[in-house]
């Protein structure tokens, strides 16, 4: 495994930590750039979000109920077929 270089090779140990101020500056720059990018996003209108949410809920309920009915039918069918065997 290669050793990491130190600022002063005559002195052992790791390199000194970066100043906290520089990290905070980079964090602020990152947050500013994120905000700029979010301003570019075209957000959907409120009524479109509500309609899409209602559609997803209805679809999920219909799908869940259909799955439950198929499960019920196939379970009873399997029980019926197994009762014929024995």
PyMOL Python script that loads the backbone (N, CA, C, O; Angstrom):
from pymol import cmd

cmd.read_pdbstr("""\
ATOM      1  N   UNK A   1       0.843  -1.170   0.000  1.00  0.00           N
ATOM      2  CA  UNK A   1       0.000   0.000   0.000  1.00  0.00           C
ATOM      3  C   UNK A   1       0.886   1.229   0.000  1.00  0.00           C
ATOM      4  O   UNK A   1       1.820   1.319   0.797  1.00  0.00           O
ATOM      5  N   UNK A   2       0.611   2.164  -0.871  1.00  0.00           N
ATOM      6  CA  UNK A   2       1.444   3.361  -0.973  1.00  0.00           C
ATOM      7  C   UNK A   2       1.102   4.334   0.146  1.00  0.00           C
ATOM      8  O   UNK A   2      -0.053   4.466   0.548  1.00  0.00           O
ATOM      9  N   UNK A   3       2.119   5.003   0.631  1.00  0.00           N
ATOM     10  CA  UNK A   3       1.899   5.994   1.681  1.00  0.00           C
ATOM     11  C   UNK A   3       1.457   7.301   1.060  1.00  0.00           C
ATOM     12  O   UNK A   3       1.843   7.638  -0.059  1.00  0.00           O
ATOM     13  N   UNK A   4       0.643   8.031   1.800  1.00  0.00           N
ATOM     14  CA  UNK A   4       0.202   9.332   1.336  1.00  0.00           C
ATOM     15  C   UNK A   4       1.303  10.351   1.579  1.00  0.00           C
ATOM     16  O   UNK A   4       2.011  10.292   2.584  1.00  0.00           O
ATOM     17  N   UNK A   5       1.434  11.263   0.671  1.00  0.00           N
ATOM     18  CA  UNK A   5       2.441  12.309   0.818  1.00  0.00           C
ATOM     19  C   UNK A   5       2.055  13.291   1.906  1.00  0.00           C
ATOM     20  O   UNK A   5       0.867  13.528   2.127  1.00  0.00           O
ATOM     21  N   UNK A   6       3.012  13.856   2.577  1.00  0.00           N
ATOM     22  CA  UNK A   6       2.765  14.853   3.604  1.00  0.00           C
ATOM     23  C   UNK A   6       3.317  16.181   3.115  1.00  0.00           C
ATOM     24  O   UNK A   6       4.192  16.200   2.250  1.00  0.00           O
ATOM     25  N   UNK A   7       2.821  17.297   3.653  1.00  0.00           N
ATOM     26  CA  UNK A   7       3.325  18.581   3.222  1.00  0.00           C
ATOM     27  C   UNK A   7       4.826  18.735   3.483  1.00  0.00           C
ATOM     28  O   UNK A   7       5.534  19.386   2.714  1.00  0.00           O
ATOM     29  N   UNK A   8       5.284  18.151   4.537  1.00  0.00           N
ATOM     30  CA  UNK A   8       6.702  18.220   4.873  1.00  0.00           C
ATOM     31  C   UNK A   8       7.184  16.784   5.051  1.00  0.00           C
ATOM     32  O   UNK A   8       6.922  16.174   6.088  1.00  0.00           O
ATOM     33  N   UNK A   9       7.891  16.226   4.050  1.00  0.00           N
ATOM     34  CA  UNK A   9       8.296  14.826   4.124  1.00  0.00           C
ATOM     35  C   UNK A   9       9.190  14.509   5.323  1.00  0.00           C
ATOM     36  O   UNK A   9       9.255  13.358   5.753  1.00  0.00           O
ATOM     37  N   UNK A  10       9.874  15.506   5.864  1.00  0.00           N
ATOM     38  CA  UNK A  10      10.743  15.255   7.010  1.00  0.00           C
ATOM     39  C   UNK A  10       9.930  14.966   8.267  1.00  0.00           C
ATOM     40  O   UNK A  10      10.427  14.330   9.196  1.00  0.00           O
ATOM     41  N   UNK A  11       8.703  15.424   8.300  1.00  0.00           N
ATOM     42  CA  UNK A  11       7.854  15.223   9.474  1.00  0.00           C
ATOM     43  C   UNK A  11       6.814  14.164   9.125  1.00  0.00           C
ATOM     44  O   UNK A  11       6.141  14.269   8.099  1.00  0.00           O
ATOM     45  N   UNK A  12       6.682  13.166   9.956  1.00  0.00           N
ATOM     46  CA  UNK A  12       5.716  12.100   9.707  1.00  0.00           C
ATOM     47  C   UNK A  12       4.316  12.556  10.025  1.00  0.00           C
ATOM     48  O   UNK A  12       4.124  13.631  10.594  1.00  0.00           O
ATOM     49  N   UNK A  13       3.331  11.750   9.665  1.00  0.00           N
ATOM     50  CA  UNK A  13       1.945  12.054   9.998  1.00  0.00           C
ATOM     51  C   UNK A  13       1.152  12.408   8.760  1.00  0.00           C
ATOM     52  O   UNK A  13       1.658  12.372   7.639  1.00  0.00           O
ATOM     53  N   UNK A  14      -0.082  12.745   8.985  1.00  0.00           N
ATOM     54  CA  UNK A  14      -0.953  13.049   7.859  1.00  0.00           C
ATOM     55  C   UNK A  14      -0.904  14.538   7.545  1.00  0.00           C
ATOM     56  O   UNK A  14      -0.345  15.334   8.299  1.00  0.00           O
ATOM     57  N   UNK A  15      -1.496  14.888   6.426  1.00  0.00           N
ATOM     58  CA  UNK A  15      -1.510  16.294   6.048  1.00  0.00           C
ATOM     59  C   UNK A  15      -2.472  17.051   6.956  1.00  0.00           C
ATOM     60  O   UNK A  15      -3.434  16.467   7.455  1.00  0.00           O
ATOM     61  N   UNK A  16      -2.231  18.323   7.175  1.00  0.00           N
ATOM     62  CA  UNK A  16      -3.087  19.090   8.089  1.00  0.00           C
ATOM     63  C   UNK A  16      -4.492  19.250   7.519  1.00  0.00           C
ATOM     64  O   UNK A  16      -4.669  19.275   6.301  1.00  0.00           O
ATOM     65  N   UNK A  17      -5.481  19.356   8.383  1.00  0.00           N
ATOM     66  CA  UNK A  17      -6.856  19.501   7.895  1.00  0.00           C
ATOM     67  C   UNK A  17      -7.038  20.842   7.194  1.00  0.00           C
ATOM     68  O   UNK A  17      -6.356  21.818   7.507  1.00  0.00           O
ATOM     69  N   UNK A  18      -7.965  20.875   6.245  1.00  0.00           N
ATOM     70  CA  UNK A  18      -8.265  22.127   5.556  1.00  0.00           C
ATOM     71  C   UNK A  18      -8.994  23.061   6.509  1.00  0.00           C
ATOM     72  O   UNK A  18      -9.672  22.607   7.430  1.00  0.00           O
ATOM     73  N   UNK A  19      -8.859  24.331   6.298  1.00  0.00           N
ATOM     74  CA  UNK A  19      -9.589  25.266   7.166  1.00  0.00           C
ATOM     75  C   UNK A  19     -11.097  25.117   6.978  1.00  0.00           C
ATOM     76  O   UNK A  19     -11.580  24.851   5.877  1.00  0.00           O
ATOM     77  N   UNK A  20     -11.822  25.293   8.074  1.00  0.00           N
ATOM     78  CA  UNK A  20     -13.275  25.131   8.037  1.00  0.00           C
ATOM     79  C   UNK A  20     -13.907  26.203   7.158  1.00  0.00           C
ATOM     80  O   UNK A  20     -14.924  25.948   6.512  1.00  0.00           O
ATOM     81  N   UNK A  21     -13.323  27.397   7.125  1.00  0.00           N
ATOM     82  CA  UNK A  21     -13.886  28.484   6.328  1.00  0.00           C
ATOM     83  C   UNK A  21     -14.000  28.127   4.857  1.00  0.00           C
ATOM     84  O   UNK A  21     -14.998  28.459   4.218  1.00  0.00           O
ATOM     85  N   UNK A  22     -13.013  27.469   4.319  1.00  0.00           N
ATOM     86  CA  UNK A  22     -13.036  27.074   2.903  1.00  0.00           C
ATOM     87  C   UNK A  22     -14.157  26.063   2.642  1.00  0.00           C
ATOM     88  O   UNK A  22     -14.814  26.116   1.602  1.00  0.00           O
ATOM     89  N   UNK A  23     -14.369  25.161   3.571  1.00  0.00           N
ATOM     90  CA  UNK A  23     -15.447  24.182   3.416  1.00  0.00           C
ATOM     91  C   UNK A  23     -16.800  24.876   3.411  1.00  0.00           C
ATOM     92  O   UNK A  23     -17.685  24.532   2.627  1.00  0.00           O
ATOM     93  N   UNK A  24     -16.953  25.858   4.295  1.00  0.00           N
ATOM     94  CA  UNK A  24     -18.225  26.588   4.359  1.00  0.00           C
ATOM     95  C   UNK A  24     -18.461  27.363   3.067  1.00  0.00           C
ATOM     96  O   UNK A  24     -19.591  27.431   2.583  1.00  0.00           O
ATOM     97  N   UNK A  25     -17.406  27.945   2.505  1.00  0.00           N
ATOM     98  CA  UNK A  25     -17.534  28.671   1.239  1.00  0.00           C
ATOM     99  C   UNK A  25     -17.983  27.727   0.129  1.00  0.00           C
ATOM    100  O   UNK A  25     -18.855  28.064  -0.672  1.00  0.00           O
ATOM    101  N   UNK A  26     -17.379  26.544   0.091  1.00  0.00           N
ATOM    102  CA  UNK A  26     -17.748  25.571  -0.939  1.00  0.00           C
ATOM    103  C   UNK A  26     -19.196  25.108  -0.749  1.00  0.00           C
ATOM    104  O   UNK A  26     -19.916  24.900  -1.726  1.00  0.00           O
ATOM    105  N   UNK A  27     -19.617  24.948   0.505  1.00  0.00           N
ATOM    106  CA  UNK A  27     -20.993  24.554   0.782  1.00  0.00           C
ATOM    107  C   UNK A  27     -21.957  25.646   0.320  1.00  0.00           C
ATOM    108  O   UNK A  27     -22.988  25.347  -0.283  1.00  0.00           O
ATOM    109  N   UNK A  28     -21.630  26.903   0.596  1.00  0.00           N
ATOM    110  CA  UNK A  28     -22.485  28.012   0.161  1.00  0.00           C
ATOM    111  C   UNK A  28     -22.567  28.065  -1.355  1.00  0.00           C
ATOM    112  O   UNK A  28     -23.647  28.278  -1.906  1.00  0.00           O
ATOM    113  N   UNK A  29     -21.438  27.875  -2.041  1.00  0.00           N
ATOM    114  CA  UNK A  29     -21.433  27.860  -3.506  1.00  0.00           C
ATOM    115  C   UNK A  29     -22.309  26.724  -4.035  1.00  0.00           C
ATOM    116  O   UNK A  29     -23.051  26.899  -5.002  1.00  0.00           O
ATOM    117  N   UNK A  30     -22.216  25.570  -3.397  1.00  0.00           N
ATOM    118  CA  UNK A  30     -23.025  24.421  -3.815  1.00  0.00           C
ATOM    119  C   UNK A  30     -24.509  24.730  -3.657  1.00  0.00           C
ATOM    120  O   UNK A  30     -25.295  24.452  -4.563  1.00  0.00           O
ATOM    121  N   UNK A  31     -24.900  25.297  -2.530  1.00  0.00           N
ATOM    122  CA  UNK A  31     -26.310  25.616  -2.285  1.00  0.00           C
ATOM    123  C   UNK A  31     -26.804  26.645  -3.293  1.00  0.00           C
ATOM    124  O   UNK A  31     -27.928  26.540  -3.783  1.00  0.00           O
ATOM    125  N   UNK A  32     -25.975  27.639  -3.609  1.00  0.00           N
ATOM    126  CA  UNK A  32     -26.366  28.638  -4.614  1.00  0.00           C
ATOM    127  C   UNK A  32     -26.586  27.979  -5.974  1.00  0.00           C
ATOM    128  O   UNK A  32     -27.556  28.287  -6.666  1.00  0.00           O
ATOM    129  N   UNK A  33     -25.695  27.082  -6.354  1.00  0.00           N
ATOM    130  CA  UNK A  33     -25.845  26.429  -7.653  1.00  0.00           C
ATOM    131  C   UNK A  33     -27.071  25.517  -7.686  1.00  0.00           C
ATOM    132  O   UNK A  33     -27.726  25.392  -8.721  1.00  0.00           O
ATOM    133  N   UNK A  34     -27.380  24.884  -6.561  1.00  0.00           N
ATOM    134  CA  UNK A  34     -28.585  24.046  -6.489  1.00  0.00           C
ATOM    135  C   UNK A  34     -29.824  24.915  -6.668  1.00  0.00           C
ATOM    136  O   UNK A  34     -30.749  24.542  -7.389  1.00  0.00           O
ATOM    137  N   UNK A  35     -29.842  26.067  -6.015  1.00  0.00           N
ATOM    138  CA  UNK A  35     -30.998  26.966  -6.156  1.00  0.00           C
ATOM    139  C   UNK A  35     -31.153  27.443  -7.598  1.00  0.00           C
ATOM    140  O   UNK A  35     -32.269  27.525  -8.109  1.00  0.00           O
ATOM    141  N   UNK A  36     -30.030  27.760  -8.256  1.00  0.00           N
ATOM    142  CA  UNK A  36     -30.099  28.176  -9.656  1.00  0.00           C
ATOM    143  C   UNK A  36     -30.701  27.080 -10.518  1.00  0.00           C
ATOM    144  O   UNK A  36     -31.537  27.348 -11.381  1.00  0.00           O
ATOM    145  N   UNK A  37     -30.275  25.841 -10.284  1.00  0.00           N
ATOM    146  CA  UNK A  37     -30.796  24.721 -11.069  1.00  0.00           C
ATOM    147  C   UNK A  37     -32.280  24.498 -10.790  1.00  0.00           C
ATOM    148  O   UNK A  37     -33.043  24.185 -11.703  1.00  0.00           O
ATOM    149  N   UNK A  38     -32.690  24.659  -9.533  1.00  0.00           N
ATOM    150  CA  UNK A  38     -34.105  24.467  -9.198  1.00  0.00           C
ATOM    151  C   UNK A  38     -34.975  25.546  -9.827  1.00  0.00           C
ATOM    152  O   UNK A  38     -36.151  25.306 -10.101  1.00  0.00           O
ATOM    153  N   UNK A  39     -34.415  26.734 -10.061  1.00  0.00           N
ATOM    154  CA  UNK A  39     -35.168  27.779 -10.740  1.00  0.00           C
ATOM    155  C   UNK A  39     -35.429  27.410 -12.198  1.00  0.00           C
ATOM    156  O   UNK A  39     -36.394  27.890 -12.793  1.00  0.00           O
ATOM    157  N   UNK A  40     -34.591  26.575 -12.772  1.00  0.00           N
ATOM    158  CA  UNK A  40     -34.742  26.157 -14.171  1.00  0.00           C
ATOM    159  C   UNK A  40     -35.796  25.060 -14.346  1.00  0.00           C
ATOM    160  O   UNK A  40     -36.263  24.818 -15.459  1.00  0.00           O
ATOM    161  N   UNK A  41     -36.165  24.405 -13.260  1.00  0.00           N
ATOM    162  CA  UNK A  41     -37.117  23.286 -13.331  1.00  0.00           C
ATOM    163  C   UNK A  41     -38.509  23.829 -13.633  1.00  0.00           C
ATOM    164  O   UNK A  41     -38.935  24.827 -13.053  1.00  0.00           O
ATOM    165  N   UNK A  42     -39.209  23.167 -14.541  1.00  0.00           N
ATOM    166  CA  UNK A  42     -40.598  23.561 -14.794  1.00  0.00           C
ATOM    167  C   UNK A  42     -41.479  22.677 -13.906  1.00  0.00           C
ATOM    168  O   UNK A  42     -41.659  21.487 -14.164  1.00  0.00           O
ATOM    169  N   UNK A  43     -42.009  23.285 -12.873  1.00  0.00           N
ATOM    170  CA  UNK A  43     -42.818  22.558 -11.901  1.00  0.00           C
ATOM    171  C   UNK A  43     -44.245  22.449 -12.417  1.00  0.00           C
ATOM    172  O   UNK A  43     -44.751  23.391 -13.026  1.00  0.00           O
ATOM    173  N   UNK A  44     -44.910  21.306 -12.184  1.00  0.00           N
ATOM    174  CA  UNK A  44     -46.299  21.158 -12.640  1.00  0.00           C
ATOM    175  C   UNK A  44     -47.247  22.025 -11.810  1.00  0.00           C
ATOM    176  O   UNK A  44     -46.959  22.374 -10.665  1.00  0.00           O
ATOM    177  N   UNK A  45     -48.368  22.356 -12.411  1.00  0.00           N
ATOM    178  CA  UNK A  45     -49.381  23.144 -11.700  1.00  0.00           C
ATOM    179  C   UNK A  45     -50.029  22.290 -10.613  1.00  0.00           C
ATOM    180  O   UNK A  45     -50.033  21.061 -10.684  1.00  0.00           O
ATOM    181  N   UNK A  46     -50.571  22.966  -9.618  1.00  0.00           N
ATOM    182  CA  UNK A  46     -51.154  22.276  -8.458  1.00  0.00           C
ATOM    183  C   UNK A  46     -52.283  21.331  -8.875  1.00  0.00           C
ATOM    184  O   UNK A  46     -52.350  20.198  -8.397  1.00  0.00           O
ATOM    185  N   UNK A  47     -53.167  21.789  -9.762  1.00  0.00           N
ATOM    186  CA  UNK A  47     -54.302  20.934 -10.148  1.00  0.00           C
ATOM    187  C   UNK A  47     -53.838  19.689 -10.897  1.00  0.00           C
ATOM    188  O   UNK A  47     -54.466  18.637 -10.784  1.00  0.00           O
ATOM    189  N   UNK A  48     -52.753  19.788 -11.657  1.00  0.00           N
ATOM    190  CA  UNK A  48     -52.219  18.612 -12.351  1.00  0.00           C
ATOM    191  C   UNK A  48     -51.671  17.599 -11.341  1.00  0.00           C
ATOM    192  O   UNK A  48     -51.865  16.394 -11.501  1.00  0.00           O
ATOM    193  N   UNK A  49     -50.997  18.081 -10.316  1.00  0.00           N
ATOM    194  CA  UNK A  49     -50.466  17.185  -9.280  1.00  0.00           C
ATOM    195  C   UNK A  49     -51.609  16.491  -8.543  1.00  0.00           C
ATOM    196  O   UNK A  49     -51.527  15.299  -8.249  1.00  0.00           O
ATOM    197  N   UNK A  50     -52.666  17.231  -8.248  1.00  0.00           N
ATOM    198  CA  UNK A  50     -53.814  16.645  -7.541  1.00  0.00           C
ATOM    199  C   UNK A  50     -54.474  15.567  -8.409  1.00  0.00           C
ATOM    200  O   UNK A  50     -54.793  14.483  -7.921  1.00  0.00           O
ATOM    201  N   UNK A  51     -54.676  15.872  -9.697  1.00  0.00           N
ATOM    202  CA  UNK A  51     -55.304  14.894 -10.597  1.00  0.00           C
ATOM    203  C   UNK A  51     -54.444  13.639 -10.739  1.00  0.00           C
ATOM    204  O   UNK A  51     -54.960  12.521 -10.729  1.00  0.00           O
ATOM    205  N   UNK A  52     -53.139  13.829 -10.871  1.00  0.00           N
ATOM    206  CA  UNK A  52     -52.242  12.674 -11.009  1.00  0.00           C
ATOM    207  C   UNK A  52     -52.242  11.834  -9.729  1.00  0.00           C
ATOM    208  O   UNK A  52     -52.221  10.605  -9.790  1.00  0.00           O
ATOM    209  N   UNK A  53     -52.267  12.494  -8.580  1.00  0.00           N
ATOM    210  CA  UNK A  53     -52.285  11.769  -7.305  1.00  0.00           C
ATOM    211  C   UNK A  53     -53.569  10.960  -7.161  1.00  0.00           C
ATOM    212  O   UNK A  53     -53.537   9.804  -6.740  1.00  0.00           O
ATOM    213  N   UNK A  54     -54.689  11.568  -7.509  1.00  0.00           N
ATOM    214  CA  UNK A  54     -55.975  10.852  -7.428  1.00  0.00           C
ATOM    215  C   UNK A  54     -55.974   9.664  -8.385  1.00  0.00           C
ATOM    216  O   UNK A  54     -56.462   8.587  -8.041  1.00  0.00           O
ATOM    217  N   UNK A  55     -55.425   9.859  -9.585  1.00  0.00           N
ATOM    218  CA  UNK A  55     -55.352   8.754 -10.547  1.00  0.00           C
ATOM    219  C   UNK A  55     -54.526   7.594 -10.006  1.00  0.00           C
ATOM    220  O   UNK A  55     -54.912   6.434 -10.147  1.00  0.00           O
ATOM    221  N   UNK A  56     -53.399   7.903  -9.390  1.00  0.00           N
ATOM    222  CA  UNK A  56     -52.541   6.849  -8.836  1.00  0.00           C
ATOM    223  C   UNK A  56     -53.252   6.118  -7.707  1.00  0.00           C
ATOM    224  O   UNK A  56     -53.170   4.894  -7.613  1.00  0.00           O
ATOM    225  N   UNK A  57     -53.943   6.849  -6.858  1.00  0.00           N
ATOM    226  CA  UNK A  57     -54.668   6.215  -5.744  1.00  0.00           C
ATOM    227  C   UNK A  57     -55.763   5.298  -6.282  1.00  0.00           C
ATOM    228  O   UNK A  57     -55.902   4.164  -5.824  1.00  0.00           O
ATOM    229  N   UNK A  58     -56.542   5.782  -7.251  1.00  0.00           N
ATOM    230  CA  UNK A  58     -57.617   4.956  -7.820  1.00  0.00           C
ATOM    231  C   UNK A  58     -57.040   3.713  -8.497  1.00  0.00           C
ATOM    232  O   UNK A  58     -57.541   2.608  -8.289  1.00  0.00           O
ATOM    233  N   UNK A  59     -55.990   3.884  -9.308  1.00  0.00           N
ATOM    234  CA  UNK A  59     -55.373   2.744  -9.972  1.00  0.00           C
ATOM    235  C   UNK A  59     -54.871   1.726  -8.948  1.00  0.00           C
ATOM    236  O   UNK A  59     -55.062   0.521  -9.119  1.00  0.00           O
ATOM    237  N   UNK A  60     -54.232   2.212  -7.888  1.00  0.00           N
ATOM    238  CA  UNK A  60     -53.706   1.308  -6.861  1.00  0.00           C
ATOM    239  C   UNK A  60     -54.827   0.535  -6.177  1.00  0.00           C
ATOM    240  O   UNK A  60     -54.693  -0.661  -5.918  1.00  0.00           O
ATOM    241  N   UNK A  61     -55.924   1.211  -5.887  1.00  0.00           N
ATOM    242  CA  UNK A  61     -57.063   0.527  -5.256  1.00  0.00           C
ATOM    243  C   UNK A  61     -57.655  -0.522  -6.185  1.00  0.00           C
ATOM    244  O   UNK A  61     -57.928  -1.645  -5.761  1.00  0.00           O
ATOM    245  N   UNK A  62     -57.857  -0.165  -7.452  1.00  0.00           N
ATOM    246  CA  UNK A  62     -58.425  -1.122  -8.413  1.00  0.00           C
ATOM    247  C   UNK A  62     -57.492  -2.312  -8.578  1.00  0.00           C
ATOM    248  O   UNK A  62     -57.943  -3.458  -8.582  1.00  0.00           O
ATOM    249  N   UNK A  63     -56.204  -2.055  -8.715  1.00  0.00           N
ATOM    250  CA  UNK A  63     -55.242  -3.133  -8.879  1.00  0.00           C
ATOM    251  C   UNK A  63     -55.195  -4.021  -7.626  1.00  0.00           C
ATOM    252  O   UNK A  63     -55.153  -5.247  -7.732  1.00  0.00           O
ATOM    253  N   UNK A  64     -55.201  -3.403  -6.456  1.00  0.00           N
ATOM    254  CA  UNK A  64     -55.163  -4.164  -5.207  1.00  0.00           C
ATOM    255  C   UNK A  64     -56.394  -5.033  -5.027  1.00  0.00           C
ATOM    256  O   UNK A  64     -56.293  -6.191  -4.622  1.00  0.00           O
ATOM    257  N   UNK A  65     -57.552  -4.472  -5.327  1.00  0.00           N
ATOM    258  CA  UNK A  65     -58.790  -5.248  -5.195  1.00  0.00           C
ATOM    259  C   UNK A  65     -58.805  -6.387  -6.221  1.00  0.00           C
ATOM    260  O   UNK A  65     -59.218  -7.502  -5.904  1.00  0.00           O
ATOM    261  N   UNK A  66     -58.358  -6.110  -7.444  1.00  0.00           N
ATOM    262  CA  UNK A  66     -58.306  -7.169  -8.471  1.00  0.00           C
ATOM    263  C   UNK A  66     -57.372  -8.292  -8.037  1.00  0.00           C
ATOM    264  O   UNK A  66     -57.702  -9.470  -8.177  1.00  0.00           O
ATOM    265  N   UNK A  67     -56.229  -7.930  -7.520  1.00  0.00           N
ATOM    266  CA  UNK A  67     -55.272  -8.936  -7.054  1.00  0.00           C
ATOM    267  C   UNK A  67     -55.866  -9.759  -5.914  1.00  0.00           C
ATOM    268  O   UNK A  67     -55.680 -10.974  -5.860  1.00  0.00           O
ATOM    269  N   UNK A  68     -56.570  -9.106  -5.014  1.00  0.00           N
ATOM    270  CA  UNK A  68     -57.196  -9.808  -3.895  1.00  0.00           C
ATOM    271  C   UNK A  68     -58.255 -10.797  -4.405  1.00  0.00           C
ATOM    272  O   UNK A  68     -58.344 -11.921  -3.911  1.00  0.00           O
ATOM    273  N   UNK A  69     -59.054 -10.377  -5.393  1.00  0.00           N
ATOM    274  CA  UNK A  69     -60.099 -11.259  -5.937  1.00  0.00           C
ATOM    275  C   UNK A  69     -59.460 -12.462  -6.633  1.00  0.00           C
ATOM    276  O   UNK A  69     -59.896 -13.596  -6.433  1.00  0.00           O
ATOM    277  N   UNK A  70     -58.419 -12.218  -7.455  1.00  0.00           N
ATOM    278  CA  UNK A  70     -57.738 -13.342  -8.118  1.00  0.00           C
ATOM    279  C   UNK A  70     -57.131 -14.298  -7.096  1.00  0.00           C
ATOM    280  O   UNK A  70     -57.192 -15.515  -7.268  1.00  0.00           O
ATOM    281  N   UNK A  71     -56.559 -13.761  -6.058  1.00  0.00           N
ATOM    282  CA  UNK A  71     -55.972 -14.603  -5.008  1.00  0.00           C
ATOM    283  C   UNK A  71     -57.048 -15.442  -4.337  1.00  0.00           C
ATOM    284  O   UNK A  71     -56.855 -16.634  -4.097  1.00  0.00           O
ATOM    285  N   UNK A  72     -58.161 -14.828  -4.041  1.00  0.00           N
ATOM    286  CA  UNK A  72     -59.268 -15.540  -3.406  1.00  0.00           C
ATOM    287  C   UNK A  72     -59.783 -16.664  -4.305  1.00  0.00           C
ATOM    288  O   UNK A  72     -60.006 -17.781  -3.839  1.00  0.00           O
ATOM    289  N   UNK A  73     -59.973 -16.367  -5.597  1.00  0.00           N
ATOM    290  CA  UNK A  73     -60.485 -17.368  -6.541  1.00  0.00           C
ATOM    291  C   UNK A  73     -59.497 -18.521  -6.686  1.00  0.00           C
ATOM    292  O   UNK A  73     -59.891 -19.685  -6.613  1.00  0.00           O
ATOM    293  N   UNK A  74     -58.229 -18.212  -6.888  1.00  0.00           N
ATOM    294  CA  UNK A  74     -57.238 -19.280  -7.076  1.00  0.00           C
ATOM    295  C   UNK A  74     -57.022 -20.089  -5.801  1.00  0.00           C
ATOM    296  O   UNK A  74     -56.777 -21.293  -5.872  1.00  0.00           O
ATOM    297  N   UNK A  75     -57.106 -19.453  -4.646  1.00  0.00           N
ATOM    298  CA  UNK A  75     -56.972 -20.198  -3.390  1.00  0.00           C
ATOM    299  C   UNK A  75     -58.108 -21.202  -3.242  1.00  0.00           C
ATOM    300  O   UNK A  75     -57.881 -22.358  -2.884  1.00  0.00           O
ATOM    301  N   UNK A  76     -59.323 -20.760  -3.519  1.00  0.00           N
ATOM    302  CA  UNK A  76     -60.473 -21.681  -3.414  1.00  0.00           C
ATOM    303  C   UNK A  76     -60.396 -22.784  -4.469  1.00  0.00           C
ATOM    304  O   UNK A  76     -60.767 -23.929  -4.208  1.00  0.00           O
ATOM    305  N   UNK A  77     -59.912 -22.432  -5.663  1.00  0.00           N
ATOM    306  CA  UNK A  77     -59.766 -23.429  -6.722  1.00  0.00           C
ATOM    307  C   UNK A  77     -58.737 -24.493  -6.316  1.00  0.00           C
ATOM    308  O   UNK A  77     -58.973 -25.686  -6.505  1.00  0.00           O
ATOM    309  N   UNK A  78     -57.609 -24.065  -5.765  1.00  0.00           N
ATOM    310  CA  UNK A  78     -56.570 -25.011  -5.321  1.00  0.00           C
ATOM    311  C   UNK A  78     -57.101 -25.888  -4.193  1.00  0.00           C
ATOM    312  O   UNK A  78     -56.875 -27.098  -4.193  1.00  0.00           O
ATOM    313  N   UNK A  79     -57.803 -25.294  -3.235  1.00  0.00           N
ATOM    314  CA  UNK A  79     -58.381 -26.095  -2.145  1.00  0.00           C
ATOM    315  C   UNK A  79     -59.388 -27.110  -2.687  1.00  0.00           C
ATOM    316  O   UNK A  79     -59.423 -28.254  -2.234  1.00  0.00           O
ATOM    317  N   UNK A  80     -60.194 -26.700  -3.640  1.00  0.00           N
ATOM    318  CA  UNK A  80     -61.172 -27.613  -4.237  1.00  0.00           C
ATOM    319  C   UNK A  80     -60.467 -28.772  -4.942  1.00  0.00           C
ATOM    320  O   UNK A  80     -60.836 -29.933  -4.763  1.00  0.00           O
ATOM    321  N   UNK A  81     -59.444 -28.446  -5.750  1.00  0.00           N
ATOM    322  CA  UNK A  81     -58.731 -29.495  -6.475  1.00  0.00           C
ATOM    323  C   UNK A  81     -57.995 -30.448  -5.529  1.00  0.00           C
ATOM    324  O   UNK A  81     -57.941 -31.652  -5.780  1.00  0.00           O
ATOM    325  N   UNK A  82     -57.439 -29.923  -4.461  1.00  0.00           N
ATOM    326  CA  UNK A  82     -56.755 -30.772  -3.487  1.00  0.00           C
ATOM    327  C   UNK A  82     -57.745 -31.644  -2.703  1.00  0.00           C
ATOM    328  O   UNK A  82     -57.405 -32.755  -2.296  1.00  0.00           O
ATOM    329  N   UNK A  83     -58.960 -31.147  -2.492  1.00  0.00           N
ATOM    330  CA  UNK A  83     -59.939 -31.957  -1.763  1.00  0.00           C
ATOM    331  C   UNK A  83     -60.435 -33.132  -2.624  1.00  0.00           C
ATOM    332  O   UNK A  83     -60.847 -34.159  -2.085  1.00  0.00           O
ATOM    333  N   UNK A  84     -60.398 -32.986  -3.940  1.00  0.00           N
ATOM    334  CA  UNK A  84     -60.792 -34.076  -4.832  1.00  0.00           C
ATOM    335  C   UNK A  84     -59.785 -35.228  -4.768  1.00  0.00           C
ATOM    336  O   UNK A  84     -60.150 -36.392  -4.931  1.00  0.00           O
ATOM    337  N   UNK A  85     -58.521 -34.890  -4.528  1.00  0.00           N
ATOM    338  CA  UNK A  85     -57.472 -35.904  -4.495  1.00  0.00           C
ATOM    339  C   UNK A  85     -57.583 -36.825  -3.298  1.00  0.00           C
ATOM    340  O   UNK A  85     -57.345 -38.029  -3.395  1.00  0.00           O
ATOM    341  N   UNK A  86     -57.938 -36.259  -2.204  1.00  0.00           N
ATOM    342  CA  UNK A  86     -57.792 -37.032  -0.993  1.00  0.00           C
ATOM    343  C   UNK A  86     -58.995 -37.533  -0.382  1.00  0.00           C
ATOM    344  O   UNK A  86     -58.932 -38.198   0.652  1.00  0.00           O
TER     345      UNK A  86
END
""", "prot")
cmd.dss("prot")
cmd.show_as("cartoon", "prot")
cmd.util.cbc("prot")
cmd.orient("prot")
